[in-house]
């Protein structure tokens, strides 16, 4: 079945991802509407869109997160669909519902699937039912002191106390001994309530040296689904990804095939629509489900580089009602790709560094891609996430990819602000990175050294 393609899409986001979506729309012959706060009036995605609408002042709560203003922009411009990108309202089930109520397509999964996967406990229960391996832990939210102690003793310390509605490391506490359990639960509850308006917490086993492996999946909502391999996102700081690669140096072909097929089967059974990422901790040959992101990921380009598949184009096609044009046998993997997140931050303290870019020279050449919405003379506002660009490189082998990354980083010049480029220059010279021998704690341990 092939659906009618959209005529006009509103992009409910900003920065590099708004520009990325805009490019895919243009290649499909779809008109684009950019929305922006007053702080983003000169942004590249606004300059290149067919139409633009100012939706409010700089704070995200008054602009990019303001559903009535976004809805007004949709109605003023007469769009058929909205692409939410990542962050902001991309995993807001109510936003998806409101759009559908106004006969505007949300380019993403159903509000039901967003809601299920947005609740960590419901997501874990769903994963179990679908045959996806999960981290040992409490079957649901934990409130009673006795129950918490019993579960922690059963699974063994250390344990992780987590917010059910959490993300980005907030509402998450590692507990190494029983005497710290109650105080950690109280702290996690308090953080969760402040950040997410929900103080439900649960307990799971804390793995000591895992890797963070995520599987890119794609479904059409009609019972067809595929996987596009894995990404290794183990280089993290405060649970925030810094550098990602595909395929993972830790997996072999058999384990890759097995986990990919398990997840694709589950996504098909769920009748999930669009792009999604199923995230795992991987230790001693075992996968443990942690969450599913029901949106495009920041690091999606590494998958595009090794598969040659445009994930945003596929998102738009599937949202328009088309069946998947790809079967699993059509998905082939070629070479190796690595992404570095270029942030406007001090490379050691990670203190944000907004300001005017006085010089901008991105690298180029075979196998080098830069996704960014900035330009020379652009002023980075202080109100939003500090990600200003992504450097993605591809090579026939992991070693070729690392050498190309080293070369590309040496060409990348950004003046006027501090960026994380010096950190990446340092990281790619470390033997553990060269050998692929790192876990989710490696980067923080490295950064803590004098």
Secondary structure, 3 states (H helix, E strand, C coil): CCCCCCCEEEECCCHHHHHHHHHHHHHCCCEEEEEEEHHHCCCHHHHHCCEEEEEECCCHHHCCCCHHHHHHHHHHHCCCEEECCCCCCCCCHHHHHHHHHCCCEECCCCHHHHHHHHCHHHHHHHHHHCCCCECCECCCCCCCHHHHHHHHHHHCCCEEEEEEEEECCEEEEEECCHHHHHHHHHHHHHHHHHHHCCCCEEEEECCCCCEEEEEEEEEECCCCEEEEEEEEEEEEECCEEEEEEECCCCCCHHHHHHHHHHHHHHHHHHCCEEEEEEEEEEECCEEEEEEEECCCCCCHHHHHHHHCCCHHHHHHHHHCCCCCCCCHHHCCCCCEEEEEEEECECCCCCCECCEECCEEECCCCCCEEEEECCCCCCEECCCCCCEEEEEEEEECCHHHHHHHHHHHHHHCEEECCCCCHHHHHHHCCCHHHHCCCCCCCHHHHHHCCC
